């Protein structure tokens, strides 16, 4: 799905219509919690996509992580996987952070 369509879906989720300067101003006025929205990627279960992840622009990001890995083009380096309390807040909201 094109990045522009995902952006329009995101705006619609927040009841923002159009692509003019007024719509841009409304998008800029959204709070961090409205933007993060518990790290939702769709507008509800089965809803329209509202987050695309990295945008494949053909210059800086030329392929997905999955396609690079499957084709053997992923960097050969150690991988460290870890989490912290801030990630819990992003997923579940401040009320569940310890």
C-alpha positions as YAML, in Angstrom:
chain: A
units: angstrom
residues:
- id: 1
  name: UNK
  ca: [0.00, 0.00, 0.00]
- id: 2
  name: UNK
  ca: [1.42, 3.43, -0.88]
- id: 3
  name: UNK
  ca: [2.63, 5.61, 1.98]
- id: 4
  name: UNK
  ca: [0.24, 8.39, 0.96]
- id: 5
  name: UNK
  ca: [-2.77, 6.07, 1.31]
- id: 6
  name: UNK
  ca: [-1.57, 4.98, 4.75]
- id: 7
  name: UNK
  ca: [-1.25, 8.64, 5.77]
- id: 8
  name: UNK
  ca: [-4.77, 9.39, 4.57]
- id: 9
  name: UNK
  ca: [-6.07, 6.37, 6.54]
- id: 10
  name: UNK
  ca: [-4.25, 7.66, 9.63]
- id: 11
  name: UNK
  ca: [-5.83, 11.10, 9.21]
- id: 12
  name: UNK
  ca: [-9.30, 9.60, 8.73]
- id: 13
  name: UNK
  ca: [-8.89, 7.60, 11.93]
- id: 14
  name: UNK
  ca: [-8.46, 10.94, 13.70]
- id: 15
  name: UNK
  ca: [-11.44, 12.47, 11.86]
- id: 16
  name: UNK
  ca: [-9.24, 14.63, 9.64]
- id: 17
  name: UNK
  ca: [-10.37, 14.96, 6.04]
- id: 18
  name: UNK
  ca: [-8.57, 16.39, 3.02]
- id: 19
  name: UNK
  ca: [-4.93, 17.02, 2.13]
- id: 20
  name: UNK
  ca: [-4.85, 20.81, 2.36]
- id: 21
  name: UNK
  ca: [-3.08, 23.13, 4.82]
- id: 22
  name: UNK
  ca: [-5.99, 22.90, 7.28]
- id: 23
  name: UNK
  ca: [-5.69, 19.10, 7.39]
- id: 24
  name: UNK
  ca: [-1.94, 19.37, 7.88]
- id: 25
  name: UNK
  ca: [-2.46, 21.78, 10.79]
- id: 26
  name: UNK
  ca: [-4.89, 19.32, 12.42]
- id: 27
  name: UNK
  ca: [-2.39, 16.48, 11.99]
- id: 28
  name: UNK
  ca: [0.34, 18.61, 13.56]
- id: 29
  name: UNK
  ca: [-1.91, 19.33, 16.54]
- id: 30
  name: UNK
  ca: [-2.31, 15.64, 17.44]
- id: 31
  name: UNK
  ca: [-0.77, 14.69, 20.77]
- id: 32
  name: UNK
  ca: [1.96, 12.08, 21.10]
- id: 33
  name: UNK
  ca: [-0.49, 9.63, 22.67]
- id: 34
  name: UNK
  ca: [-2.89, 10.08, 19.74]
- id: 35
  name: UNK
  ca: [-0.09, 9.45, 17.26]
- id: 36
  name: UNK
  ca: [1.41, 6.45, 19.07]
- id: 37
  name: UNK
  ca: [-2.03, 5.04, 19.93]
- id: 38
  name: UNK
  ca: [-0.65, 1.96, 21.64]
- id: 39
  name: UNK
  ca: [1.43, 1.13, 18.55]
- id: 40
  name: UNK
  ca: [-1.65, 0.24, 16.49]
- id: 41
  name: UNK
  ca: [-0.92, -0.63, 12.87]
- id: 42
  name: UNK
  ca: [-4.54, -0.69, 11.70]
- id: 43
  name: UNK
  ca: [-7.71, 1.25, 12.47]
- id: 44
  name: UNK
  ca: [-9.13, -1.54, 14.61]
- id: 45
  name: UNK
  ca: [-9.03, -5.26, 13.93]
- id: 46
  name: UNK
  ca: [-9.28, -5.78, 10.18]
- id: 47
  name: UNK
  ca: [-9.36, -2.01, 9.64]
- id: 48
  name: UNK
  ca: [-7.42, 0.15, 7.22]
- id: 49
  name: UNK
  ca: [-3.63, 0.24, 7.56]
- id: 50
  name: UNK
  ca: [-2.47, 3.35, 9.46]
- id: 51
  name: UNK
  ca: [1.23, 2.53, 9.93]
- id: 52
  name: UNK
  ca: [3.57, 1.31, 7.25]
- id: 53
  name: UNK
  ca: [6.87, 0.89, 9.02]
- id: 54
  name: UNK
  ca: [9.88, 1.94, 7.01]
- id: 55
  name: UNK
  ca: [8.92, 3.41, 3.64]
- id: 56
  name: UNK
  ca: [10.56, 1.76, 0.65]
- id: 57
  name: UNK
  ca: [11.78, 4.84, -1.16]
- id: 58
  name: UNK
  ca: [14.07, 3.11, -3.67]
- id: 59
  name: UNK
  ca: [17.10, 5.10, -2.53]
- id: 60
  name: UNK
  ca: [17.75, 4.78, 1.20]
- id: 61
  name: UNK
  ca: [15.44, 1.83, 1.84]
- id: 62
  name: UNK
  ca: [15.41, -0.34, -1.26]
- id: 63
  name: UNK
  ca: [13.85, -3.55, 0.02]
- id: 64
  name: UNK
  ca: [12.14, -5.04, 3.04]
- id: 65
  name: UNK
  ca: [14.13, -6.62, 5.83]
- id: 66
  name: UNK
  ca: [12.46, -9.93, 5.04]
- id: 67
  name: UNK
  ca: [13.41, -9.90, 1.34]
- id: 68
  name: UNK
  ca: [17.02, -8.90, 2.14]
- id: 69
  name: UNK
  ca: [17.31, -11.68, 4.72]
- id: 70
  name: UNK
  ca: [15.81, -14.33, 2.44]
- id: 71
  name: UNK
  ca: [18.15, -13.31, -0.41]
- id: 72
  name: UNK
  ca: [21.23, -13.39, 1.84]
- id: 73
  name: UNK
  ca: [21.73, -9.60, 1.70]
- id: 74
  name: UNK
  ca: [21.20, -8.99, 5.41]
- id: 75
  name: UNK
  ca: [24.28, -7.65, 7.22]
- id: 76
  name: UNK
  ca: [26.40, -10.38, 8.82]
- id: 77
  name: UNK
  ca: [26.60, -9.06, 12.38]
- id: 78
  name: UNK
  ca: [25.62, -10.14, 15.87]
- id: 79
  name: UNK
  ca: [22.07, -9.34, 16.86]
- id: 80
  name: UNK
  ca: [21.18, -8.21, 20.38]
- id: 81
  name: UNK
  ca: [17.51, -8.38, 21.31]
- id: 82
  name: UNK
  ca: [16.39, -6.59, 24.42]
- id: 83
  name: UNK
  ca: [13.47, -4.63, 25.83]
- id: 84
  name: UNK
  ca: [12.90, -1.91, 28.40]
- id: 85
  name: UNK
  ca: [10.07, -0.42, 30.42]
- id: 86
  name: UNK
  ca: [9.42, 2.32, 27.82]
- id: 87
  name: UNK
  ca: [8.43, -0.34, 25.28]
- id: 88
  name: UNK
  ca: [5.79, -1.62, 27.69]
- id: 89
  name: UNK
  ca: [4.38, 1.92, 27.95]
- id: 90
  name: UNK
  ca: [4.20, 2.24, 24.17]
- id: 91
  name: UNK
  ca: [2.33, -1.03, 23.83]
- id: 92
  name: UNK
  ca: [-0.03, -0.85, 26.81]
- id: 93
  name: UNK
  ca: [-0.11, 2.82, 27.82]
- id: 94
  name: UNK
  ca: [1.20, 4.65, 30.83]
- id: 95
  name: UNK
  ca: [-1.32, 3.05, 33.21]
- id: 96
  name: UNK
  ca: [0.41, -0.35, 32.82]
- id: 97
  name: UNK
  ca: [4.02, 0.81, 33.00]
- id: 98
  name: UNK
  ca: [5.90, -0.29, 36.07]
...
